[in-house]
Amino acid sequence: METINILNVTALEPRLKHPRIFELFDSLAPGAAFIIDNDHDPKPLYYQLLAERGQVFSWEYYENGPELWKVKISKTIGDTQTETIGEIVNKDYRKAQVFKRYGIDFCCGGKKTIAEVCKTKGIDVTKLEKDLSVLSDEVYSSENDYLKWDTNFLVDYIINTHHRYVKDNTVFIKELANKVAKVHGAQHPEAIEIASIFSEVADDLLLHLEKEEKILFPFIKELIRVEADGSVLPESLLGNVTNPIQMMEAEHEQVGEALQMIRDITQNFALPADACNSYMILYKKLDEYENDLHRHVHLENNVLFPKAIDLQAKLN
């Protein structure tokens, strides 16, 4: 038996037993383990771990009574190797904020795993996973369990919430960026660069929304209708729904990279000392705009588009 930490559960007060075990488990690196010694079968702990942490551990009896139960609990590495960031956020949207704190893209980059992103960005995977696991102890509302939403409703929600936000705010931010660049550009040349980048984002994103609302989303709604009434799927100039989806995802990535460039230029929207109210409002709106785009693109890339691809596969 390898040398690993052993926790004598019988030495703990009853109220402290499970919290201490969970604390120890959460501190584990993927692939690491510890052993618990107990005076009865800790099977209830197994089910609690499964319910609160999911299938991210292995459970192995070394001794199975009648006086001593010795169980090895290991944190598996499969979750970080196979589950994508988009899938993790789909299960619990609160974790998007953790990824954001680490500068990890959960929308355009949602198809990557934690292990892949941490390796690329030089992030401590153990620390990230610990921060993610803390949320599992908090009450989670299933109010926004987007995966369970009716697909028609999801399309309408994206249009009425996120497309509407873009349409209502893009022109205002563009005009504000140009104003700040004109007034402060001589002292802060980055303001001119920000205005130029956002002007391109504004034009591209508004055209992008038009393509989704006039071409892709009606196509998806047609797939939904055909499945509902059992009719034959008519031929479409778009061919397979994967084709326009790939184009939309590529455009999402371009816009995401442009907004990240603005965030980098502004050092996370840190205002200069001589910033006026317009400067302050611009930075707040740019931050808000990017946050909305992350939620918007996540719903399309990681929820709606996979649903549409699966639906057409079923109909073919």
C-alpha positions as CSV (number, residue, x, y, z in Angstrom):
1,M,0.0,0.0,0.0
2,E,1.4,3.4,-1.0
3,T,2.1,6.0,1.7
4,I,-0.7,8.5,1.7
5,N,-2.5,10.5,4.4
6,I,-4.8,8.6,6.8
7,L,-7.7,10.3,8.5
8,N,-8.9,8.6,11.7
9,V,-12.6,9.6,11.5
10,T,-13.4,8.1,14.9
11,A,-11.2,10.7,16.6
12,L,-13.4,13.5,15.3
13,E,-16.5,15.0,16.8
14,P,-19.6,13.7,14.8
15,R,-20.5,17.2,13.5
16,L,-16.9,17.6,12.2
17,K,-16.5,14.3,10.4
18,H,-18.0,14.9,7.0
19,P,-16.9,18.6,6.7
20,R,-13.3,17.5,7.5
21,I,-13.4,14.7,4.9
22,F,-14.8,17.1,2.2
23,E,-12.2,19.7,3.1
24,L,-9.5,17.1,2.7
25,F,-11.0,15.8,-0.6
26,D,-11.2,19.3,-2.1
27,S,-7.6,20.0,-1.3
28,L,-6.5,17.0,-3.3
29,A,-4.8,17.3,-6.6
30,P,-6.2,15.2,-9.5
31,G,-4.9,11.7,-9.0
32,A,-4.1,12.1,-5.3
33,A,-5.8,10.2,-2.5
34,F,-6.3,9.7,1.2
35,I,-7.5,6.9,3.5
36,I,-10.2,7.1,6.1
37,D,-10.4,4.8,9.1
38,N,-13.8,4.3,10.6
39,D,-15.6,2.1,13.1
40,H,-18.6,1.5,10.7
41,D,-19.2,1.3,7.0
42,P,-19.0,4.9,5.7
43,K,-21.3,4.2,2.8
44,P,-23.5,7.3,3.5
45,L,-20.4,9.4,2.9
46,Y,-20.0,7.8,-0.5
47,Y,-23.5,8.9,-1.5
48,Q,-23.0,12.4,-0.1
49,L,-19.7,12.7,-2.1
50,L,-21.5,11.5,-5.2
51,A,-24.3,14.0,-4.7
52,E,-22.2,17.0,-3.9
53,R,-19.1,16.5,-6.0
54,G,-20.3,14.2,-8.8
55,Q,-18.4,11.4,-10.3
56,V,-14.9,12.8,-9.7
57,F,-13.6,10.3,-7.2
58,S,-13.0,6.6,-6.7
59,W,-13.9,4.6,-3.7
60,E,-11.9,1.5,-2.7
61,Y,-12.3,-0.6,0.4
62,Y,-9.0,-1.7,2.0
63,E,-10.7,-3.3,5.0
64,N,-14.4,-4.0,5.3
65,G,-15.2,-4.6,9.0
66,P,-16.4,-6.0,11.2
67,E,-14.4,-3.7,13.5
68,L,-12.5,-1.5,11.2
69,W,-13.4,0.0,7.8
70,K,-10.6,1.4,5.8
71,V,-11.5,3.3,2.6
72,K,-9.2,4.9,0.0
73,I,-10.8,8.0,-1.6
74,S,-9.0,9.3,-4.7
75,K,-9.8,12.3,-6.8
76,T,-10.0,11.1,-10.4
77,I,-8.3,13.0,-13.2
78,G,-10.8,12.0,-15.9
79,D,-13.0,15.1,-15.2
80,T,-10.3,17.6,-16.2
81,Q,-9.1,15.4,-19.0
82,T,-12.5,14.9,-20.8
83,E,-15.1,17.4,-19.5
84,T,-14.9,20.7,-21.4
85,I,-15.2,24.1,-19.8
86,G,-18.4,24.6,-21.7
87,E,-19.8,21.4,-20.2
88,I,-18.8,22.5,-16.7
89,V,-20.5,25.8,-17.1
90,N,-23.6,24.2,-18.5
91,K,-23.9,22.1,-15.3
92,D,-23.4,25.2,-13.0
93,Y,-23.3,28.6,-14.5
94,R,-21.8,30.1,-11.4
95,K,-18.5,28.6,-12.3
96,A,-18.3,30.9,-15.2
97,Q,-17.3,33.7,-12.8
98,V,-14.4,31.5,-11.5
99,F,-13.2,30.9,-15.0
100,K,-13.4,34.7,-15.7
101,R,-11.3,35.5,-12.6
102,Y,-8.6,33.3,-14.0
103,G,-8.9,34.9,-17.5
104,I,-10.3,31.6,-19.0
105,D,-12.7,32.0,-21.9
106,F,-15.7,29.8,-21.2
107,C,-17.7,30.7,-24.3
108,C,-15.5,30.8,-27.4
109,G,-12.9,28.6,-25.7
110,G,-15.6,26.3,-24.2
111,K,-14.6,23.2,-26.1
112,K,-11.2,23.0,-24.2
113,T,-10.6,21.1,-21.0
114,I,-9.4,22.6,-17.8
115,A,-6.1,20.7,-18.1
116,E,-5.5,22.0,-21.6
117,V,-6.2,25.6,-20.7
118,C,-4.2,25.5,-17.5
119,K,-1.2,24.1,-19.3
120,T,-1.4,26.8,-22.0
121,K,-1.9,29.7,-19.6
122,G,0.4,28.4,-16.8
123,I,-2.5,28.2,-14.3
124,D,-2.3,26.1,-11.1
125,V,-4.9,23.4,-12.0
126,T,-5.2,22.3,-8.3
127,K,-6.0,25.9,-7.1
128,L,-8.5,26.4,-9.9
129,E,-10.3,23.1,-9.2
130,K,-10.4,24.0,-5.5
131,D,-12.1,27.3,-6.3
132,L,-14.6,25.6,-8.5
133,S,-15.4,22.9,-5.9
134,V,-16.1,25.6,-3.2
135,L,-19.3,26.5,-5.2
136,S,-20.6,22.9,-4.7
137,D,-21.1,23.7,-1.0
138,E,-23.3,26.6,-1.8
139,V,-27.0,26.4,-2.6
140,Y,-27.5,26.2,-6.4
141,S,-30.7,27.3,-8.1
142,S,-31.7,25.5,-11.2
143,E,-33.5,28.6,-12.4
144,N,-31.1,28.9,-15.4
145,D,-30.6,25.3,-16.2
146,Y,-30.4,26.1,-19.9
147,L,-29.8,22.5,-21.1
148,K,-33.4,21.7,-20.0
149,W,-35.0,24.6,-21.7
150,D,-37.2,24.0,-24.7
151,T,-35.0,24.8,-27.8
152,N,-37.6,27.2,-29.3
153,F,-37.7,29.1,-26.1
154,L,-33.9,29.2,-25.9
155,V,-33.7,30.7,-29.4
156,D,-36.3,33.4,-28.4
157,Y,-34.5,34.0,-25.1
158,I,-31.2,34.7,-26.9
159,I,-32.8,37.1,-29.3
160,N,-34.9,38.9,-26.8
161,T,-32.2,39.1,-24.1
162,H,-28.8,39.1,-25.6
163,H,-29.4,40.3,-29.2
164,R,-31.6,43.0,-27.8
165,Y,-28.8,44.1,-25.4
166,V,-26.3,44.3,-28.3
167,K,-28.7,46.4,-30.4
168,D,-29.5,48.7,-27.5
169,N,-25.9,49.3,-26.5
170,T,-23.6,49.0,-29.4
171,V,-24.2,52.3,-31.1
172,F,-24.1,54.2,-27.8
173,I,-20.7,52.6,-26.8
174,K,-19.3,53.3,-30.3
175,E,-20.2,57.0,-30.1
176,L,-18.9,57.2,-26.5
177,A,-15.6,55.6,-27.5
178,N,-15.2,58.0,-30.4
179,K,-15.9,60.9,-28.1
180,V,-13.3,59.8,-25.5
181,A,-10.8,59.2,-28.3
182,K,-11.3,62.7,-29.6
183,V,-11.0,64.4,-26.2
184,H,-8.3,62.3,-24.6
185,G,-6.5,60.7,-27.5
186,A,-3.6,63.1,-27.4
187,Q,-2.8,62.2,-23.7
188,H,-4.0,58.6,-23.9
189,P,-3.4,57.1,-27.4
190,E,-4.9,53.8,-26.2
191,A,-8.3,55.6,-26.3
192,I,-7.9,55.9,-30.1
193,E,-7.0,52.3,-30.4
194,I,-10.0,51.3,-28.3
195,A,-12.4,53.3,-30.5
196,S,-11.0,51.7,-33.6
197,I,-11.3,48.2,-32.3
198,F,-14.8,48.7,-31.0
199,S,-15.9,50.3,-34.2
200,E,-15.0,47.1,-36.1
201,V,-16.6,45.0,-33.4
202,A,-19.8,47.0,-33.6
203,D,-20.1,46.6,-37.4
204,D,-19.2,42.9,-37.4
205,L,-21.5,42.0,-34.5
206,L,-24.6,43.7,-35.8
207,L,-24.2,42.0,-39.1
208,H,-23.6,38.7,-37.3
209,L,-26.9,39.1,-35.4
210,E,-28.7,39.7,-38.6
211,K,-27.3,36.5,-40.1
212,E,-28.4,34.5,-37.1
213,E,-31.9,36.0,-37.0
214,K,-32.6,35.8,-40.7
215,I,-30.8,32.6,-41.6
216,L,-29.5,30.3,-38.9
217,F,-32.2,30.6,-36.2
218,P,-35.1,30.1,-38.7
219,F,-33.3,27.0,-39.9
220,I,-33.0,25.7,-36.3
221,K,-36.7,26.5,-35.7
222,E,-37.6,24.5,-38.9
223,L,-35.7,21.5,-37.5
224,I,-37.7,21.8,-34.3
225,R,-41.0,22.0,-36.3
226,V,-40.2,19.0,-38.4
227,E,-39.4,16.9,-35.3
228,A,-42.6,18.0,-33.7
229,D,-45.0,17.2,-36.5
230,G,-43.1,14.3,-38.0
231,S,-42.9,15.8,-41.5
232,V,-40.0,15.5,-44.0
233,L,-37.1,17.9,-43.6
234,P,-37.1,20.2,-46.7
235,E,-33.9,20.7,-48.6
236,S,-32.0,23.8,-47.5
237,L,-29.4,25.9,-49.2
238,L,-27.5,25.8,-45.9
239,G,-27.1,22.0,-46.2
240,N,-26.2,20.7,-42.8
241,V,-26.8,23.0,-39.9
242,T,-23.2,22.4,-38.9
243,N,-22.0,24.7,-41.8
244,P,-23.6,28.0,-40.6
245,I,-22.8,27.0,-37.0
246,Q,-19.1,26.8,-37.7
247,M,-19.2,30.2,-39.4
248,M,-21.0,31.7,-36.4
249,E,-18.6,30.2,-34.0
250,A,-15.6,31.6,-35.9
251,E,-17.2,35.0,-35.8
252,H,-17.8,34.6,-32.1
253,E,-14.2,33.9,-31.6
254,Q,-13.1,37.0,-33.6
255,V,-15.4,39.3,-31.5
256,G,-14.2,37.7,-28.3
257,E,-10.6,38.2,-29.2
258,A,-11.2,41.9,-30.1
259,L,-12.9,42.6,-26.7
260,Q,-10.2,40.8,-24.9
261,M,-7.7,43.0,-26.7
262,I,-9.6,46.0,-25.3
263,R,-9.5,44.6,-21.8
264,D,-5.7,44.0,-22.1
265,I,-5.1,47.5,-23.5
266,T,-7.1,49.1,-20.6
267,Q,-5.5,46.7,-18.0
268,N,-8.9,45.4,-17.0
269,F,-10.5,48.8,-17.4
270,A,-8.3,50.7,-15.0
271,L,-9.2,54.4,-15.4
272,P,-6.4,56.9,-15.9
273,A,-6.2,59.6,-13.2
274,D,-7.6,62.4,-15.4
275,A,-10.6,60.3,-16.6
276,C,-13.8,62.3,-17.0
277,N,-17.3,60.9,-16.6
278,S,-17.5,59.8,-20.2
279,Y,-14.3,57.9,-19.8
280,M,-15.7,56.2,-16.7
281,I,-19.0,55.3,-18.3
282,L,-17.2,54.0,-21.4
283,Y,-15.1,51.5,-19.3
284,K,-18.1,50.4,-17.3
285,K,-20.1,49.8,-20.5
286,L,-17.3,47.9,-22.2
287,D,-16.9,45.7,-19.2
288,E,-20.7,45.1,-19.1
289,Y,-20.8,44.5,-22.8
290,E,-18.0,41.9,-22.7
291,N,-19.7,40.1,-19.8
292,D,-23.0,39.9,-21.7
293,L,-21.2,38.6,-24.8
294,H,-19.7,35.8,-22.7
295,R,-23.1,34.7,-21.5
296,H,-24.6,35.2,-25.0
297,V,-21.9,33.2,-26.8
298,H,-21.9,30.5,-24.1
299,L,-25.7,29.9,-24.7
300,E,-25.1,29.6,-28.5
301,N,-21.8,27.7,-28.7
302,N,-22.3,25.3,-25.8
303,V,-26.1,24.9,-25.5
304,L,-28.1,25.9,-28.6
305,F,-25.7,24.8,-31.3
306,P,-25.1,21.3,-29.9
307,K,-28.8,20.9,-29.5
308,A,-29.4,21.9,-33.2
309,I,-26.6,19.5,-34.5
310,D,-28.1,16.6,-32.4
311,L,-31.6,17.4,-33.7
312,Q,-30.6,17.3,-37.4
313,A,-28.7,14.1,-36.8
314,K,-31.9,12.5,-35.4
315,L,-33.9,13.7,-38.4
316,N,-31.5,12.5,-41.1
